[in-house]
Amino acid sequence: MSVLGILTCEILELEFAYLLGKDKDIKRITVVDDQRSDRLIQKLQESDGLALDRVSEMNAFQSDDVPQIEVVLQVLELALHNRKRTLQEGLQQAAHAMGPYVDALLLGYGLCGNALEDPEKLLADAGVPIFIPMDEDHPVDDCVGLFIGGRKRYYGEQCKVAGTFFMIPGWTYHWQRMFEQEFGSITVDVAKQLFKNYERSLLVSSPVMSETRMKANIEEFNNMFGLRTEACEGSFAILLDTWNAAKNFLHKQT
């Protein structure tokens, strides 16, 4: 029996619920239950044949005596992205708390402003191997880079229209958070100045949310900043590669 720990932010809650719900090798998932994990838990409850446990904090977790890999997952707050050091410290604290209970850690993050330029060194205190989504020889740039298929395609869309705001499902749901105090508390007037040269919202399509739902979620955003909506096809390939690499590592340890 091996335990895989997952640390991710609210933006990727639906993607991890989808990934875990589809993997028949995973029979038990434990989620650190707080307001940040509500949507993830709701989606996991819709999966058949999946044992879902909740703990209020990491030190309440107890692994089960099962032959399959089990997962323990914590959703970290989106506001950590506001500053590089804040994100690093938040991940270090969470990894330190999770490390003693798991055999490997998978991160639902990319470089995120170079905050995770060297994740093995940053999270060495966790004491377990670290798996992060990779784009060839480097971590993906961010959550958009993860699901648009990597840096080349990301850059290609920016070259098509320099004023592009990329929208994966989580961003279509959470975009209002940029106006909250914890995230930066920018005003609408300041935001309009920041977006004055933007032309489009580009939806990165995904099986976790319909394009119709994504469009509805960003209607207010587009009206606020005078943007048009376009869409491109997304991909789970990089996340799946990372997921399988972590699972294969754990299988070899048993």
C-alpha positions as CSV (number, residue, x, y, z in Angstrom):
1,M,0.0,0.0,0.0
2,S,1.3,3.5,-1.0
3,V,-0.1,6.9,-0.4
4,L,0.1,9.7,-3.0
5,G,-0.4,13.3,-1.6
6,I,-1.8,16.0,-3.9
7,L,-1.5,19.7,-3.3
8,T,-3.3,22.0,-5.7
9,C,-5.1,25.3,-5.7
10,E,-8.8,26.1,-6.2
11,I,-8.4,26.8,-9.9
12,L,-7.7,23.1,-10.6
13,E,-10.3,21.6,-8.3
14,L,-12.5,20.3,-11.1
15,E,-9.6,18.8,-13.1
16,F,-8.4,16.8,-10.1
17,A,-11.9,15.6,-9.3
18,Y,-12.3,14.5,-12.9
19,L,-8.9,12.7,-13.0
20,L,-9.4,10.9,-9.7
21,G,-13.0,9.9,-10.5
22,K,-11.9,8.3,-13.8
23,D,-9.0,6.3,-12.4
24,K,-10.3,2.8,-11.4
25,D,-7.0,2.0,-9.6
26,I,-7.9,4.5,-6.9
27,K,-10.4,3.2,-4.4
28,R,-10.0,5.6,-1.5
29,I,-9.4,9.4,-1.4
30,T,-9.1,11.5,1.7
31,V,-9.7,15.3,1.4
32,V,-8.7,17.9,3.9
33,D,-12.2,19.3,4.3
34,D,-12.6,23.1,4.4
35,Q,-14.4,25.7,2.3
36,R,-11.7,25.5,-0.4
37,S,-12.5,21.9,-1.0
38,D,-16.3,22.1,-1.3
39,R,-16.6,21.9,-5.1
40,L,-13.9,19.2,-5.3
41,I,-15.8,17.0,-2.7
42,Q,-19.1,17.6,-4.5
43,K,-17.7,16.4,-7.8
44,L,-15.9,13.4,-6.2
45,Q,-19.2,12.3,-4.5
46,E,-20.6,11.9,-8.0
47,S,-18.1,9.1,-8.8
48,D,-19.2,5.5,-8.5
49,G,-17.2,3.0,-6.4
50,L,-15.0,5.6,-4.8
51,A,-14.5,5.7,-1.0
52,L,-14.3,9.3,0.0
53,D,-13.1,10.3,3.5
54,R,-12.8,13.8,5.0
55,V,-10.4,15.0,7.7
56,S,-10.5,18.5,9.2
57,E,-6.7,18.7,9.3
58,M,-3.8,16.7,7.9
59,N,-2.7,15.1,11.2
60,A,-6.1,13.4,11.4
61,F,-5.4,11.3,8.3
62,Q,-4.9,7.5,8.7
63,S,-3.9,5.4,5.8
64,D,-6.0,2.3,5.0
65,D,-4.6,-1.2,4.7
66,V,-5.4,-1.7,1.0
67,P,-3.3,-3.0,-1.8
68,Q,-4.2,-0.1,-4.1
69,I,-2.7,3.4,-4.1
70,E,-4.7,5.7,-2.0
71,V,-4.8,9.5,-2.3
72,V,-4.8,12.3,0.2
73,L,-5.5,15.8,-1.2
74,Q,-5.5,19.3,0.0
75,V,-6.8,22.3,-1.9
76,L,-4.9,25.5,-1.1
77,E,-6.3,29.0,-1.4
78,L,-6.1,30.9,-4.7
79,A,-4.8,34.0,-2.9
80,L,-1.4,32.4,-2.4
81,H,-0.7,33.3,-6.0
82,N,-0.7,37.0,-5.2
83,R,3.0,37.0,-4.2
84,K,5.8,34.6,-5.1
85,R,7.0,34.2,-1.6
86,T,3.5,33.8,-0.2
87,L,2.9,30.9,-2.6
88,Q,6.3,29.3,-1.7
89,E,5.6,29.5,2.0
90,G,2.1,28.2,1.7
91,L,3.3,25.2,-0.3
92,Q,6.2,24.6,2.1
93,Q,3.8,24.5,5.1
94,A,1.4,22.2,3.4
95,A,4.1,19.9,2.1
96,H,5.7,19.7,5.6
97,A,2.4,18.8,7.1
98,M,1.6,16.2,4.5
99,G,5.0,14.7,4.0
100,P,5.0,12.3,7.0
101,Y,1.8,10.6,5.8
102,V,2.6,10.1,2.1
103,D,5.2,8.3,-0.1
104,A,5.2,11.0,-2.9
105,L,3.7,14.4,-3.6
106,L,2.1,15.6,-6.8
107,L,1.7,19.3,-7.3
108,G,-1.2,20.9,-9.1
109,Y,1.0,23.9,-10.0
110,G,3.4,25.1,-12.6
111,L,6.2,27.6,-12.4
112,C,3.6,30.2,-11.3
113,G,5.9,33.3,-11.7
114,N,9.0,31.1,-11.0
115,A,7.8,30.3,-7.5
116,L,8.4,26.6,-8.3
117,E,11.5,26.9,-10.3
118,D,13.1,24.1,-8.2
119,P,10.3,22.2,-6.5
120,E,12.5,19.4,-5.1
121,K,14.7,22.0,-3.3
122,L,11.8,24.2,-2.2
123,L,9.9,21.3,-0.7
124,A,12.8,19.2,0.4
125,D,11.5,19.3,4.0
126,A,8.6,17.1,3.0
127,G,11.1,14.2,2.7
128,V,9.4,12.5,-0.3
129,P,9.8,12.7,-4.1
130,I,8.0,15.6,-5.8
131,F,6.1,15.3,-9.0
132,I,5.2,18.5,-10.9
133,P,3.6,18.8,-14.4
134,M,6.5,19.1,-16.9
135,D,6.6,20.8,-20.3
136,E,9.6,19.0,-21.9
137,D,12.5,19.9,-19.6
138,H,10.8,22.4,-17.4
139,P,7.7,22.7,-15.3
140,V,4.6,24.1,-17.1
141,D,4.4,27.9,-16.9
142,D,1.1,27.9,-15.0
143,C,-2.4,26.3,-15.0
144,V,-3.1,27.6,-18.5
145,G,0.1,26.2,-19.8
146,L,-0.9,22.9,-18.2
147,F,-4.1,22.5,-20.1
148,I,-3.4,24.4,-23.3
149,G,-0.7,21.8,-24.1
150,G,2.5,23.6,-23.1
151,R,4.6,26.7,-23.7
152,K,4.7,26.5,-27.5
153,R,1.0,26.5,-28.0
154,Y,0.5,29.1,-25.2
155,Y,3.0,31.4,-26.9
156,G,1.4,30.7,-30.3
157,E,-2.0,32.0,-29.1
158,Q,-0.4,35.1,-27.6
159,C,1.2,35.8,-30.9
160,K,-2.1,35.5,-32.7
161,V,-3.7,38.1,-30.4
162,A,-1.4,39.8,-27.9
163,G,-4.3,41.0,-25.9
164,T,-5.6,37.6,-24.8
165,F,-6.9,36.6,-21.4
166,F,-6.8,32.8,-21.1
167,M,-9.7,31.1,-19.4
168,I,-9.6,27.5,-18.2
169,P,-12.8,26.3,-16.3
170,G,-11.5,27.3,-12.9
171,W,-10.8,30.9,-14.0
172,T,-14.2,31.3,-15.5
173,Y,-15.6,30.4,-12.1
174,H,-13.2,32.3,-9.9
175,W,-12.3,35.4,-11.9
176,Q,-14.2,37.8,-9.5
177,R,-11.6,36.8,-6.9
178,M,-9.1,39.3,-8.3
179,F,-11.2,42.1,-6.7
180,E,-11.1,40.5,-3.2
181,Q,-8.8,41.9,-0.5
182,E,-6.9,38.6,-0.1
183,F,-6.1,38.4,-3.8
184,G,-5.0,42.0,-4.2
185,S,-8.2,44.0,-3.9
186,I,-7.8,45.9,-7.2
187,T,-10.7,48.2,-8.1
188,V,-12.7,47.8,-11.3
189,D,-11.2,51.1,-12.6
190,V,-7.7,49.8,-12.1
191,A,-8.6,46.5,-13.7
192,K,-10.0,48.3,-16.7
193,Q,-6.7,50.1,-17.1
194,L,-4.8,46.8,-16.9
195,F,-7.0,45.3,-19.5
196,K,-7.4,48.3,-21.8
197,N,-5.3,46.6,-24.6
198,Y,-6.9,43.2,-24.3
199,E,-9.1,42.0,-27.1
200,R,-10.4,38.5,-26.3
201,S,-11.1,35.9,-23.7
202,L,-9.8,32.6,-25.0
203,L,-11.6,29.6,-23.5
204,V,-9.4,26.5,-23.2
205,S,-12.0,23.7,-23.6
206,S,-12.1,20.9,-21.1
207,P,-14.3,17.9,-20.3
208,V,-14.8,19.2,-16.8
209,M,-17.0,22.1,-18.0
210,S,-19.0,22.7,-21.1
211,E,-18.1,25.5,-23.4
212,T,-21.6,26.9,-23.0
213,R,-21.2,27.0,-19.2
214,M,-17.7,28.6,-19.6
215,K,-19.2,31.3,-21.9
216,A,-22.0,32.0,-19.4
217,N,-19.4,32.3,-16.5
218,I,-17.4,35.0,-18.3
219,E,-20.2,37.0,-19.8
220,E,-19.9,39.7,-17.1
221,F,-16.1,39.7,-17.4
222,N,-16.3,40.3,-21.1
223,N,-18.9,43.0,-20.8
224,M,-16.8,44.7,-18.1
225,F,-13.6,44.8,-20.2
226,G,-15.1,44.9,-23.7
227,L,-13.7,41.5,-24.8
228,R,-14.9,39.0,-27.4
229,T,-15.0,35.3,-26.7
230,E,-13.0,32.7,-28.7
231,A,-12.2,29.1,-27.8
232,C,-9.4,26.5,-28.4
233,E,-9.1,22.9,-27.7
234,G,-7.5,22.0,-24.4
235,S,-5.5,18.8,-23.4
236,F,-5.2,16.7,-20.3
237,A,-2.0,15.0,-21.6
238,I,0.6,16.8,-19.4
239,L,-1.4,16.2,-16.2
240,L,-2.0,12.6,-17.2
241,D,1.7,12.1,-17.8
242,T,2.5,13.5,-14.4
243,W,-0.2,11.4,-12.7
244,N,1.1,8.2,-14.4
245,A,4.7,9.0,-13.5
246,A,3.7,9.4,-9.8
247,K,1.7,6.2,-9.8
248,N,4.4,4.2,-11.6
249,F,6.9,5.4,-9.0
250,L,4.7,4.2,-6.1
251,H,4.0,0.8,-7.8
252,K,7.7,0.2,-8.0
253,Q,8.0,0.9,-4.2
254,T,5.6,-1.9,-3.3
